[in-house]
Each structure stands twice: as structure tokens, then as C-alpha cells.
Amino acid sequence: MSETACEPIPDSPQVTPTQTAFVRFADHCATCRTCCAMDDEGANLNLPCAEQDRLREGYRQAGRAAGRGGGR
């Protein structure tokens, strides 16, 4: 058995604030009745959703902070 087999496993990868914001945004869009509303032909109605707007802005701001070096 080699010595490397006994080395501790490094910590799991860090999740960035931008990734966290995107997951929140995507999860909302995939589960919200308003965001998922479709017409009779199955096309998304693109209805306004205040929560979607708020989460999209949070994702946008997190990306901007990461671009400035503040979200890593």
C-alpha cells in the first residue's frame, strides 16, 4: 500500500456566490407556476414574476461582484 492512499481527501470544491445565485434562480424558474405557465400549444407565456426578477437581479449582481474579484 502506498503512502498516498492514506492522505486525506481534499475539501469538496467551493461553491461560488454566483453559482449559488444561479441555482436559486434556475430552481425557481423550473418550479414556479407563473414562470412555467404555458398556452394550449405548450409555448411558455412569459408571464411577469416578481420573484424571478428579484432572483435574476441577485444572480446578475453576484456575477458582477465576481468580475470585480469580490465573489470568489
C-alpha positions in Angstrom: 0.0 0.0 0.0 1.4 3.4 -0.9 1.6 6.4 1.4 -0.7 8.4 -0.9 -3.6 6.1 -0.2 -3.6 7.4 3.4 -3.7 11.1 2.5 -6.9 12.9 3.5 -9.3 13.7 0.7 -9.2 17.5 -0.1 -12.3 19.5 0.8 -15.1 19.5 -1.7 -14.9 22.2 -4.3 -16.0 25.6 -3.2 -19.4 26.9 -4.5 -19.2 30.5 -5.5 -21.9 33.1 -4.7 -22.6 33.3 -8.4 -23.2 29.6 -8.6 -25.5 29.7 -5.6 -27.5 32.6 -7.1 -27.9 30.8 -10.4 -29.1 27.6 -8.7 -31.7 29.6 -6.8 -32.8 31.4 -9.9 -33.0 28.2 -12.0 -34.8 26.3 -9.3 -37.4 29.0 -9.0 -37.9 29.2 -12.8 -38.3 25.4 -13.0 -40.9 25.1 -10.2 -42.9 28.4 -10.2 -46.4 28.1 -11.7 -46.2 31.6 -13.1 -42.8 31.1 -14.8 -43.8 27.7 -16.2 -47.3 28.8 -17.4 -48.0 27.6 -21.0 -50.6 28.2 -23.6 -52.7 25.5 -25.2 -49.9 24.7 -27.7 -47.3 24.3 -25.0 -45.5 27.6 -25.5 -44.3 29.5 -22.4 -46.4 32.5 -21.8 -43.5 34.5 -20.3 -45.7 36.0 -17.6 -44.2 38.6 -15.3 -43.0 37.2 -12.0 -41.6 39.5 -9.2 -39.7 36.6 -7.6 -38.0 35.7 -10.9 -37.0 39.3 -11.4 -35.6 39.5 -7.9 -33.6 36.3 -8.3 -32.3 37.3 -11.7 -31.1 40.6 -10.3 -29.3 38.7 -7.4 -27.6 36.4 -10.0 -26.6 39.4 -12.1 -25.2 41.2 -9.1 -23.3 38.1 -7.9 -21.7 37.8 -11.4 -20.7 41.5 -11.3 -19.1 41.1 -7.9 -17.2 38.0 -9.1 -16.0 40.0 -12.1 -14.6 42.6 -9.7 -13.0 39.8 -7.6 -15.5 40.1 -4.7 -17.4 36.8 -5.2 -14.7 34.2 -5.1 
